[in-house]
């Protein structure tokens, strides 16, 4: 996901997307312990997408406080 796409999401969409990606990351990490993953780099991209989403979420929190 691009940062521009993320900034276009509403707050509730942002939270639900974070939750979905964290669940997917959990499932992939669990599966990687028992078998080889088809796309091992998917874990990296999920982790980075979560970081981007949380960064935008934090920016919105700071703007809401008036900083």
N, C-alpha and C positions, 0 to 999 in steps of 0.2 A: 504494500500500500504506500502511496505517496503521501507526503505531509499535506498537500493541497486537498486530496480526497478526504483525509481524516478531518481537516478543519471544516469541511462541508457537512459533517455528520452532526446530528443533534446530540445533546448530552446523554439522553437515554440510549441512543444508538451506540454511542461511544462506550458506555458501560457494558452493554450487551456484547459488543464486539470483543472487548477485553476478556469478558467471561468465556466466550466461545473459544478464543485463541488459547487461553490458559488451560481450558479443558482439553483441547487438541494437543497442546504441548505435553500435558500430563500423560495422555494416552500414548503418544509417540515415545516419550521417555520410558514408560513402563514396557512397551513393546520392544524398545531397543535393548533392554536388559535380557530379553529372552530370545530374540532373533535379530537378524540383520534387516535394517530398514531399506526399503526400495529407494527412498530419497533422503539420505542422511542430512543433506543441507537444508531440508525443510525445517528442522529444529532451529537452525540459525535464523532463518527468515521469520519464523514465528516469534522467536525471542525479540528480534529487532522490531517487528510490527507492534508487539506489546509495548516495547519501550517508546515507540513513536506515539502510540495512543495515550499512554500515561503522561507523556510530555505535554501533549495538547490539553489533556484533562487538567494537569497542574497549571498550565498557562491560564486556562479559563478560571480556575479557582483564584489565582492571584489577581486577575483583572477584576473579578467580582468583589474582591476586598478593597479595591481602589488603589492598588499599588501601581 
